[in-house]
Amino acid sequence: MNWKTLKAPFKALVIVAICALSLWQAMPVQKKIHLGLDLQGGARLLLQLLPTAEVPQITTQIQAQTREVIDRRINGLGVAEPSISNVGADRILVELPAVKNPDQAEQVLKQVAVLEYKIVPYDVMQKAEAALATLQLPNVSAKDKAAAEKYVAETAYALSGNIVYSGKDLKSAQASYDQSGRPNILFQTKNPAKFGKLTTANVQKPLGIFLDHRYISAPTIQSPIYDNGEITGQFTEDQTITLANELNAGALPAKISIIEKETIGPTLGKIDLIQSMRAAALGLGLVLIFMIAIYRLPGFLADVALAIYVLIMLAILALSQASLTLPGIAGFVLSIGMAVDANVLIFERIKEELWNGKTMRAAVRVGFQRAFSAVFDSHFTTIVGAGVL
């Protein structure tokens, strides 16, 4: 028994092994292949990083830090398989497949979420609380509403004392409810001794809580607090969940502006997916029938090879965790057509050799050899084109 005897069984064994591994990697397709936004719906947002007084220039480090914070915030929303990528030196593209609440995601991405604590004078606290109450009233003049908004957003922060604690000092935060059933946020400190010293020195004083310089509330310190505390304010349940997520993710190192926003409905994506898969199945079916009708047994063998090719491509797609998009399906079908084109070139050369009187084995060998240059050229130009694109 020599290598020539074992060569054919060995090749068959390798092909079977590759098919088995590909099948294991790609199945079930619904769970292993991730769909892009255009097929399952979602939101696409292009973020512009803006310089500020604290960050006068957007550097690659600032861009990388911003991406990390955005990634943590999106994970906190429970969005599966988000895509976050740099665009140029000062932009970030965020793709959120199948996101249920695009507006909430937009708010989470935009807010810088710098949490700061200050000791607030009583008169400032009273005016800030009155301004918050004014903003909640239904029939308020535009002038009074603007004045109240300015006091809450700017004035209260400016008239309060120095920053005595910040969100960087928090270990964790979670949405909860107070004893009255109102939504609030519970937090745990990183350094209990530091927070305990702060609250001990300021018992019976209002501890102002500011988010991005905006007044939230100023609960009076009743007794020293060390490990745990709570952030109270006029929150809704969704707002506490969002704020807790932002505090856990950390503050954005730079201000963000959303310059492009695109929302794709899941219904439209589902229709596109069904139509594209039908078109792909129809095209593939016609190709398989054509190959068998024209080339008989060689055509059938080519169809088997195409089926193996499709299986391997699905396995690569699943292994790389790439998202399948509508253009991706079109490219997938096009690649099958290119594979068929190579088979047609080879089979036509084989037919010519058979007509010239060669045996089947000799015709196959010469047919592959003489068709190789044309097949190589077509695939090489395709690779070059793909590289340029």
N, C-alpha and C positions, 0 to 999 in steps of 0.2 A: 504494500500500500504506500503510494507516494503522494506528493503534494498535488499533482494533477488530478488524482482520484478524489482527494479531499477538497479541492478548490471550490467546486460547485456547491457541495453541502455546506461548506464554511460560509460562503457568500449568502446562501439562503438563511443560515442561522443568524448571521449579522443583520440581515434585513428584518427577520422576524423579531429580533431583540430590539431593534430601533423602533419598529411599529408598536411593540408592547410598551416600551418606555414612553413613547409619544402619547399613546392612548392613556396611560396612567397619569401623565402630566396634564393632559388637556381635558380630561373628563372629571366631573360633568362640566360641559362648556358654560352653562349659565352661571356657575360659581367661579370658574377659573378664569374666564375672559371678562375683563372689565370694559364696560362701554363708556365711550366719550360723552361729552355734553350733548352733542347733536343727536345722539341716539337714545339717551335716557333722561334728558332734560337737566336743568340746573342753572347756575349763574356763573358768568364770567366777568371779573372786575379787573380793570387796569388801574393800579395805584401809582400816584405820583408822590415821591418823597420831597417834602418842602423844607428848605433851610429855616432855622429859627435863630433867636439870639443865643440859645444854649448850644445849638448845632448849626454853625454858620455854613458848613460845607458838607454835602452828602458824599461820604466816602464808601468804598467797598465794604469796610467793616460795619458802618452804620447800616448799609443795605443788608448785610448778612444777619446782623442782630435783629433787624426789623422782620426779616423772613422767619427767624426762629420764634419771635413773639407771636407773629401771625399764625404760624403752624400750631403753637400751643393753644391759642384762642380757638382756632377752627376745630381742633381735636376736642376741645371742651364743649363744642356745640354738637358733637356726635356725628359730624359729616364724614362719611366713609370715602377713602381714596381721593382726598383733595390733591390738586396739583398747584404747586407754588414755584414760580420760576422768575429769574431776573430778566428784565427787559432793559437793555442799555445799562447805564451807570446809576440811574436814579428812579427806576420804575420797577414795579413788581406785578406780575400777572398771576391772578388767583382764579382757579377754576374749581367750582364746587358742584360735583355731580349729584343729582337727585336731592338737592338741598330743599327742605320743606318751607323755610322762611327766609327768602333772599333779603328782605328788609332788615331782619334781625342780624343776619350775617354782615350786611353792609354797615350797620351801626357798630357792631363789634370790631370791625376792621378800622373804622374811622377814628374811634375814640382813643386818645392817647392813654388815658387811665392812670394819671399820676395822682395817687392818694396822699394827702398831707393832713397832719393834725396841727392845730394852733389853739392856744388859749385865747378865747374870744371875750372881749369886754361885754358886760351885760347889755348895754344899750345897743351895741352892734348886733348881738344875738336877737334882741327883741325886734329890731328893725328888719333883720333878715327873715325871721319867722313870719312877720307881718307881710313881707314881700312874697314869701312862698304862698301864704294864704291868698294873697291878691291874685297870684297867677292861677289859682285853682277856681276862682270865681268865674261864672259864665258870662256875666254882663259887666265887663270892665272896659273902660275907654282905652283906645290904642295908646294914648299918652301915659296913662297910669300903668298899663301893662308893660310898656317899654321901660319906665322908671323902675318898676319892680324887678324886671329881668336884669337890668343893669346892676342893681344892688346885689342881687343873688349871684350873678356871674362875675362881677368885678369888685364892687365896692367893699363888700363884707370881707373879702380876702385881703384887700389892701389895708383895711382898718384894724385887722387882727394882729396878734403878736407874731413872733418868729415861729418858724417850723420847729416843732418839738418831736415829731415822729412822722414816719412816712410809710408808704406801701412796701418799700424795700425791706422794712423791718418785720413784715408779716410772714409767718411760716405757711399759713394756709387760710383759706376763706371758703365759706359755703353758705348757700341760701338757706334761710330758716324762717321761723315765725316767732314773734314775741309772745308774752303771756296773754295778750289781747287778741292774738290770731292775726296780727298785721305782719306782712312780709318784712324781714330784716336780714342782716348778714352777720353770721358769727365768724370770728377770726381768732387765730392762735398766733401768739407772738414768737419771734425767733429768740429774743433775749428777754425773758420774764423780769430779770433784775432791772433792766433799763426802763421797761414800761412801768414796773412797780415804783421805781424812784420818781418817774414823771408824775404818776397819778397821786402818789403820796404827798408830793410837794404842792399839788394843786387841788386838794380836796375842796368840794363845794364851789368849784369854778367850772364854767362851761368849757368843754373840750370841743372845739370846732372841727368838723370833718369836711374837707374840701376835696372835690374830684375835678382835676383839671382847672383849678382855681375857682370852681363853682361851689357855693355853699350848699351842703347837704343837710346837716343838722348840727346841733351843739348840745349834746346831753351833759348834764351837770355830773361831775365826778362825785359820787356819794361816798366811796371808800376806795382804798388802794386796789388796783387791778394788776395782776401779774401775768398769768398764762393766757386767759381767754377774755374776750370782750365782744361787743356787738356794735354794729353800725346801724343806726336807726334813721329813718327819714320817710318821706312820702313816696315810697316805692310801690310798684306793682310786682306781682310774682315774677313775671318775665324779666323785669329790670334787676331784681336781686340775683336771679340766675346769671344774667349777662354780666353784672358787675363782679360777682364772685369769680366767674370764669376769667375776667380781665385781670383781677387782682392776683389770681393764681398764675396766670400766664406772664404777668409783669407788664410794666409800662412800655409803650413804644418809644424807641430812642429818637424818633423824628416825627414831625407832624405829617399827616397823610391826607391827600385829596384824591377822590375817586374821579378820574377823568373819562373813563368809559365803563359802561355797565350794560350787559346783555343778559337777558333772562330767556331761557328756552323752556317752554312748557313740556311736561312729561308726555302729554298726548301727542304733540307734534313729533317728539323724538321717537315714540313708539310706532307711529305711522311710517316715519322714515325708515326705521329698522325693518319693519315688516316688508315694505316695498323693496328695499335694497336687497333683503335676503331672498325675496321671490325672484327678483331680477337675476341675482347671482346663481340661484338654483336652476333657473330656466336656461341661462347661458351655459352653465356647466353641463347640464343635461344634454343640450344640443351638441356641445363639443364631443361628449362621450359617444352619442349616437353617430355623429359624423365619422369619428375615428373607426368605429366598428364597421359601419357601412362601407367605408372606402377601403380599409386595410385589413378587415376580417380579424384573424388571430393576432397579428402584430398590433392592430388597433386596440383590441381588447387588452393586450399586455400593456400598451401605453396608457389605457384608462386605469389599470391597476396601479401603474407607476404614479399617475396623477393623484389618485386617491391617497397613496402613501405620502406624496408631496404635500397635499392639503393637511393631512394629519400632523406631519412634522412642523408645518407652519403654525398650526394652532398650538402645538406644544411650545414652540419658541415664543409665541405671543403670550401664553400663560406664564412661562418661566421668566420672561423679562418684565412681567407685570405692566406691560404697556396697555394703553387704552385703545380700544377698537373704535374708530370713527367712521363716518360716512365715506370720506375720501379713502380711508384705509380699506374699506370693503371693495371700493372700485379698484384700488391698486392690487388688492388680493386677487380679484377676478382677472385683472390684466396680466398678472404674473402667471396665472394658469394658462392664459392664451399664449404667452411667450413660450411656456414649456411645451404646449401643443405645437407651436411653430417649429421648435427644434425637432420634435418627433417627426413632423411632416417632412422636413428637410432630410432627415436620416432615412426615413422609409422610402422616399422617392429615389434616393441614391441606391438603396438596396434593390428596389424594383428595376432600376436601370442595369445594375450588375447581373441580376437574374436573367433579364432579357438578353444580355450579352453571353449567356451560357455558363455563368459561374454557378458553383454549388451554393446551397443556402448558407453554410458556414463561411465560405469565402466571400459571398455577397454581403453578409452582415459585417464582417471585418472591414472590407474595403469601403462599404457604405458609411460606417462610422468614421473611418479615417478621412474620407473625402468631404464629408459634411462638417467635420470638426471646425475648419477655418471659418465657415459662415456662422456656425453656432457660437463660436468663441467671439467673433467680431460683434454680433448682435448683443450678446450678454455684456461684453466689455463696454460698449457704448452706453448701455443701460446703467451700468455701475458708475461710469463717469458722470452721466446726467444726474443720477441720484445723489452723487457726491456734491455736485454743483448746487442742486436744489437744497 
